[in-house]
Amino acid sequence: MPLYEKYTNKHRDDFATLEDLQKNYRLSIPDDFNFAFDCLDVLAAQKPDALALLWISNDGEERRFTYEQIRRLSVKAANFFIAQGIKKGDMVMLTMSRDWRFWPVLMGLHRMGGVAVPATFLLTKKDIEYRVNAASIKMLLTTPRFGVVQATEEALANCPSLEKLAVFNVAGGAGGAGGAGSTGGAGGANIAAPSEKWIDFDAQWEAAPETPIQRGNAKSDMMLMAFSSGTTGYPKMVWHDYTYPLGHIITGCFWHRCEDGGLHFTISDTGWLKSLWGKMYSQWLAGSAVFAYDFDKFSAPDILEKIAKYKVTTFCAPPTMYRYLIKEDLKAYDLSALRHCTTAGEALNPEVYKVWLEGAGCKIFEGFGQTETTLSCWTGYPWMQPKLGSMGLPSPSYRMIIADDNGREVAPGVTGEICVLTDEAGGGKPYGMFSGYYRDEEMTKSIWHDDLYHTGDTAYKDEMGLLWYVGRTDDVIKSSGYRIGPFEVESVLLEHPAVTECAVTGVPDPERGFAVKATVVLSDGYSGSPELTRELQDHVKRITAPYKYPRVVEYIDALPKTVNGKIRRSEIRAKDMGGADAQWGE
């Protein structure tokens, strides 16, 4: 049986109806649960030779790892960290791109109690300084690619807590701790030669003993901490306890529909928690191997070629990437192994869904969640069909309401804030939901009080109980008495072939208070003109309520984005208001 059944009351296919799933899904988690011991080690014992990770380098080199190999490497990683003076509760930042070492390293930190702090390789000197000092990072382990080494050395004088620096692939090879498979170069650009300050991770990892580690955690201890890059303000430090992996059973086993013997591909850099939605915990719990492609630059033909060549069975990518994928001739690739596809993060427009279904043979099922949560709203179970534009229904792990400014549930059709009930009588905090903002009790209480967690996202619920996303609370446009969510207008604009990307914001208007503005990145072959502007405006009027159409359209080459790709509407608003953008608006 799949390992996830050990912690749930039923196999996913044993729930008779959607109502049965919503009412009766339960998790049971031991007080000292630790994924490395209770899941990875069990998988290594049950099926030691089964494929756990298939990794492809930027240069096309392949490495295949079994559960037993990952287990062994993770034990050596735990002993490496202990030898470096890392203790339970110490913060270790991992800027590792999609390198294969991330998997055994993360498992090693789980074993010995160090707190893993995933971070993107796109960080600059200023980004590193903020993160290291805010969280008192004790050790940083990184790739030599992308300039991370240089940026860290530039920041080091201002980072007193950072005692240890380690870098892998110093010699340009893909070896390390006796891993399996062929070796290959590091690939990529900006490979820096580290100074004497840096520990050669591969050499020290190879030398580390395989001495068993004794577990010493409670399930409520801090296991993971992530910087959540919002569209304004300093990144928040979101921390999760040891129950976080099992909160993702719904993500991988139910939503992604990962299966025993399958191969799951989620496109994400390991610096973001989205990678842990789709690159480790629940995929292994379902018995599916993880496919990881350590590319330097996204290329739609390249991704499609990998899906075809390696017979990927389940796939997850943001709508932006699907939009690039469908511009290719999908019939030119053998995508017959694909069984199930998912997406999250922004609007999925009908044209993308239609073309992907026709070309790849799979529907795309949407989901919603945050760094603070696991998958909290979704479509994807056998009884649920995609309702394009809808977030779907609340996950069985989450009790969600749409609330007004006073925290009271609103009627269907009324826009309000998406909130999660956390009262003890109803089961308390969902497994997988964050435990708070690290070192910021005031911020935690500001969004989580009276047994209600305020997500900061707005939506409305229809008569069927489906949720429809409107936007962030500070993104909603109030125009002539109407409340207009940017998400819906953006979704409509993206249906037009001229639009590759867009951001909808409000601009001051003397009559309306604010008018709707669309900032548009055009597709190849199109250029901005008054005629195209009128065409886009008429397109929106035809598909949605006419009052929502953009009265202002601006064409630009690229949208301002955070380091993890979120559109910075705040920067567009600040420019239009004639003011300076907020500092540290990641």
C-alpha positions, 0 to 999 in steps of 0.5 A, spaced: 500 500 500 502 507 498 506 509 505 501 515 505 495 510 508 499 509 514 497 516 516 490 517 513 484 513 515 483 511 508 486 510 501 484 516 496 480 511 492 476 509 498 472 515 499 465 514 496 463 521 494 466 528 495 462 529 501 465 523 504 472 526 503 470 533 505 467 530 512 471 524 513 478 525 511 483 525 517 490 525 519 494 521 524 501 523 526 505 521 532 508 526 537 515 525 534 514 525 527 520 526 522 519 525 515 526 522 514 526 517 519 518 515 518 518 515 511 524 515 507 527 510 512 521 506 511 521 507 503 528 505 503 527 498 507 520 496 503 523 498 496 530 499 497 532 499 489 526 503 487 527 509 483 526 516 488 529 521 484 531 522 476 535 528 475 537 531 469 543 537 469 543 543 465 548 539 460 543 533 459 547 528 464 543 523 468 543 521 475 538 516 478 537 515 485 534 509 489 530 510 496 536 507 499 541 511 496 538 517 498 537 515 505 544 513 506 546 520 503 542 523 508 545 520 514 552 522 511 549 529 510 546 529 517 553 527 520 556 533 516 552 538 519 554 535 526 561 536 524 560 543 522 557 545 529 550 545 527 545 543 532 538 542 533 534 549 531 540 552 528 538 555 521 542 553 515 540 556 508 540 552 502 541 556 495 541 550 491 537 551 484 535 544 482 541 540 484 540 533 486 544 534 492 538 538 495 534 532 496 539 528 501 541 535 504 534 536 506 533 529 509 539 530 513 537 537 516 531 533 518 534 528 521 539 532 526 534 537 527 537 543 523 532 548 520 532 548 513 531 555 510 530 554 502 532 560 498 533 562 491 539 562 487 537 569 484 539 573 491 543 579 491 548 582 496 542 586 499 537 580 499 542 575 502 544 580 508 537 581 510 535 574 510 541 572 514 541 577 519 533 577 520 533 569 521 540 569 524 543 564 519 549 560 521 551 556 515 550 557 508 550 551 503 550 553 495 551 552 488 557 555 485 553 557 479 549 564 478 553 568 482 551 566 489 558 565 492 560 572 489 554 575 492 555 572 499 562 574 499 560 581 498 555 581 504 559 577 509 562 583 513 555 585 514 552 578 516 555 576 523 551 570 525 554 567 518 559 562 521 560 557 516 560 557 508 559 551 504 559 550 496 558 544 492 561 542 485 568 546 486 571 541 481 566 542 476 564 535 477 557 532 479 560 527 484 559 527 492 558 522 497 558 516 493 552 518 489 550 513 483 549 515 476 554 518 471 558 524 473 557 531 469 559 538 469 556 543 473 553 547 467 550 554 467 553 561 467 557 565 473 561 559 476 565 563 481 571 560 484 570 560 491 575 563 496 578 559 502 572 561 506 568 556 503 568 549 505 568 544 499 562 540 501 563 534 496 569 532 499 567 533 507 560 530 505 564 524 502 568 523 508 562 524 513 561 517 517 554 513 516 553 513 524 546 513 525 542 519 528 538 519 534 531 522 533 530 528 538 524 532 535 517 533 537 512 534 531 511 541 533 518 543 533 521 548 527 523 544 521 523 549 515 523 556 515 521 560 508 522 567 506 515 569 503 516 574 498 510 579 498 509 584 493 510 590 498 514 590 504 520 586 507 519 578 506 516 575 511 519 569 515 514 563 515 516 557 519 513 550 519 513 544 524 515 537 522 507 536 520 508 540 514 510 534 509 504 530 511 499 536 510 502 535 503 498 528 502 492 532 499 497 536 494 501 530 491 497 524 493 490 527 491 491 533 487 497 531 483 494 524 483 501 521 483 501 514 483 506 508 485 511 507 479 510 514 476 514 520 475 512 527 477 515 533 474 513 540 478 517 546 475 520 550 481 527 552 483 528 549 490 528 556 493 521 556 494 516 552 498 512 550 491 518 545 490 516 541 496 509 541 494 511 537 488 519 535 488 519 530 495 514 529 500 507 527 498 510 524 491 514 519 495 508 518 500 504 516 493 510 511 491 512 516 485 519 518 483 521 525 482 523 528 476 528 534 477 531 538 471 536 543 473 535 548 467 538 555 467 533 558 462 526 556 461 525 553 454 518 550 452 521 546 447 526 543 452 521 542 457 516 538 452 522 534 450 524 532 457 516 530 458 516 526 452 523 523 453 523 521 460 515 519 460 513 523 465 506 521 468 504 527 472 506 534 471 505 541 474 507 548 472 504 555 473 499 558 467 505 562 465 509 556 463 503 553 460 502 559 455 509 558 453 508 550 452 502 551 448 505 555 443 509 549 440 506 544 436 504 539 442 503 533 437 510 533 435 512 530 442 510 524 445 506 526 451 502 519 451 505 517 458 502 524 461 496 522 466 494 528 470 496 535 470 495 541 475 497 548 475 497 554 481 499 561 482 495 565 477 489 565 472 488 559 467 485 562 461 480 557 457 484 557 451 490 554 454 486 549 457 483 547 451 489 547 447 493 543 452 487 538 452 487 537 445 495 537 444 497 533 450 490 529 452 490 532 459 485 536 463 489 541 467 486 542 474 487 548 478 489 549 486 490 555 491 495 555 497 500 560 500 507 559 503 503 559 509 499 553 507 499 547 503 494 546 498 488 549 501 483 550 495 483 545 489 480 541 483 482 534 481 478 529 485 475 524 480 468 527 482 470 534 480 471 537 473 475 543 472 471 549 472 475 554 469 477 560 473 475 557 479 479 556 485 475 549 486 473 547 493 476 548 500 481 542 501 479 537 506 484 539 511 482 546 511 475 549 513 475 556 509 470 561 509 469 568 505 469 573 511 467 581 511 472 586 515 469 583 521 471 576 520 463 574 519 462 569 513 458 573 507 453 570 503 454 567 496 456 572 491 459 577 495 466 578 495 470 578 502 477 575 504 479 568 504 480 566 511 481 559 515 478 557 521 483 554 526 478 553 533 480 547 537 473 545 537 473 544 529 480 541 529 485 547 530 490 549 526 490 544 519 496 540 519 501 543 514 499 550 516 504 555 518 506 556 526 507 563 525 512 569 522 519 567 525 521 573 530 514 577 529 509 575 534 505 582 532 505 580 525 502 573 526 497 576 531 495 581 526 493 576 521 491 570 525 486 572 531 480 570 534 481 563 531 481 565 524 487 566 519 486 571 514 490 570 508 490 577 505 486 574 498 479 575 496 474 571 493 467 570 492 463 563 493 458 561 488 452 557 490 455 550 488 460 552 494 466 553 488 471 559 490 472 564 485 479 568 486 478 576 486 485 578 488 490 580 494 486 585 499 490 591 497 490 589 489 482 590 489 480 596 485 474 601 487 471 604 481 465 608 481 462 604 487 464 597 484 469 593 487 474 590 481 479 584 482 485 584 477 485 577 477 478 576 473 480 582 468 487 579 467 484 572 465 480 575 460 486 579 457 490 573 457 485 570 452 487 575 447 492 572 442 496 579 443 497 578 450 503 574 453 502 577 460 499 583 463 497 586 470 491 590 472 491 596 477 487 602 478 489 609 476 487 615 479 481 618 476 477 624 477 470 622 476 471 614 478 476 615 484 480 609 480 480 607 473 482 600 471 489 600 467 492 594 464 499 594 463 501 589 457 506 585 455 505 583 447 506 577 444 511 576 438 508 579 432 504 585 435 505 592 437 502 597 441 497 602 437 490 605 439 487 600 434 489 594 438 487 598 445 480 599 442 480 591 440 483 589 447 478 593 451 472 591 446 474 584 448 474 585 455 467 588 454 464 582 450 467 577 455 466 580 462 461 586 465 463 592 461 465 596 467 471 592 468 474 594 462 481 597 462 480 604 460 488 605 460 492 600 456 500 601 457 505 596 453 511 595 456 517 590 454 517 586 461 512 586 468 516 588 474 516 582 478 519 579 485 524 574 485 520 568 485 516 571 479 510 574 482 507 581 479 509 587 483 502 591 482 505 595 487 510 598 483 506 599 477 501 603 482 507 607 485 509 609 478 502 611 476 501 615 483 508 619 482 511 616 488 517 612 490 516 604 491 516 601 497 523 599 499 524 591 499 518 590 495 520 583 493 
